[in-house]
Amino acid sequence: MLCFSLSKTKISILCLFFLAPQASAQANFQGIILSKDDSTALPFMNIHLKEANQSTTSDRNGTFSFALNQKVNVLHLDISGLGIITSMAIPWDNQTVHKFYVGRAAFALDTAVV
């Protein structure tokens, strides 16, 4: 019985040894999408992070987050929503929350003939 419990302990230590570096390599990248015009939060924007090939949507307060590897130095984001399509490359320095100021594209409608 003692041999079995030692084997169990050794297996637990080996699992901890191999899984701990992977768990510590993860980091949380957080951001908030703000209007360039008046600094208000822009909700429900689509954000695509190219390095992780992940996409998410900002919440009603304009915030979003991604889990990613700390070895990433530069992040490439595509942000889109109603009247907004933009791409950004930013250096990532593991700050708590990154602020992204985006402007709405000006567009005009053609005259409708009835």
C-alpha positions in Angstrom: 0.0 0.0 0.0 2.9 2.4 0.8 4.3 1.8 -2.7 1.0 2.7 -4.3 0.7 6.0 -2.3 4.3 6.9 -3.2 3.6 6.3 -6.9 0.5 8.5 -6.6 2.6 11.2 -5.0 5.3 10.9 -7.7 2.6 11.2 -10.4 1.1 14.3 -8.7 4.5 15.9 -8.5 5.3 15.1 -12.2 1.9 16.5 -13.2 2.6 19.7 -11.2 6.1 20.0 -12.7 4.8 19.7 -16.3 1.7 21.8 -16.0 3.0 24.7 -13.8 5.1 26.3 -16.6 2.2 26.3 -18.9 -0.2 27.8 -16.4 2.3 30.6 -15.6 2.9 31.4 -19.3 -0.7 32.6 -19.7 -1.5 36.3 -19.3 -4.7 38.3 -19.6 -4.7 41.1 -22.2 -7.5 43.6 -21.4 -8.7 46.6 -23.3 -11.5 49.1 -23.7 -12.8 50.6 -26.9 -13.4 54.3 -26.7 -14.7 56.9 -29.2 -12.1 59.2 -30.5 -14.7 62.0 -30.6 -15.9 62.1 -27.0 -14.1 59.3 -25.2 -17.3 57.4 -24.5 -17.2 53.6 -24.4 -18.2 51.8 -27.6 -20.1 48.6 -26.8 -20.5 45.5 -28.9 -17.5 46.1 -31.1 -15.8 43.0 -32.7 -12.1 42.6 -31.9 -9.9 40.1 -33.6 -6.4 39.3 -32.1 -4.3 38.0 -35.0 -1.5 36.5 -32.8 -3.9 34.2 -31.0 -6.4 33.8 -33.9 -9.1 34.7 -31.4 -12.1 37.0 -31.7 -14.4 38.5 -29.1 -16.9 41.3 -28.6 -16.6 44.2 -26.3 -19.3 44.3 -23.5 -21.7 47.2 -22.9 -18.9 49.1 -21.2 -16.6 48.7 -24.2 -14.2 46.3 -22.4 -12.8 43.0 -23.7 -10.1 40.5 -22.8 -8.0 37.8 -24.3 -5.9 35.0 -22.6 -2.5 34.9 -24.4 1.1 34.0 -24.1 3.4 36.5 -22.3 6.1 36.0 -25.0 4.1 38.1 -27.4 5.7 41.6 -27.8 3.4 43.2 -30.4 -0.3 42.7 -30.8 -2.2 43.1 -34.0 -5.9 44.0 -33.5 -8.7 44.3 -36.0 -11.6 46.3 -34.6 -14.9 46.6 -36.4 -18.5 47.7 -35.6 -21.1 50.0 -36.9 -19.3 52.6 -38.9 -15.8 51.5 -37.6 -13.2 49.3 -39.3 -9.6 49.7 -38.2 -6.5 47.7 -37.6 -3.8 48.5 -35.0 -0.4 47.1 -34.0 0.6 47.9 -30.5 3.5 46.9 -28.2 2.2 44.9 -25.3 3.7 45.7 -22.0 1.3 43.8 -19.7 -0.5 46.8 -18.4 -3.8 46.3 -16.7 -6.1 47.8 -19.3 -5.2 49.2 -22.8 -7.3 52.0 -24.1 -8.1 52.1 -27.9 -9.5 55.3 -29.3 -11.3 54.7 -32.6 -13.2 57.1 -34.9 -16.3 56.4 -36.9 -15.9 56.4 -40.7 -17.8 59.2 -42.4 -20.2 57.9 -45.0 -23.0 59.4 -47.0 -26.1 57.8 -48.4 -27.1 58.3 -52.0 -30.3 60.1 -52.8 -33.2 57.8 -53.2 -35.6 58.4 -56.0 -39.2 57.4 -55.3 
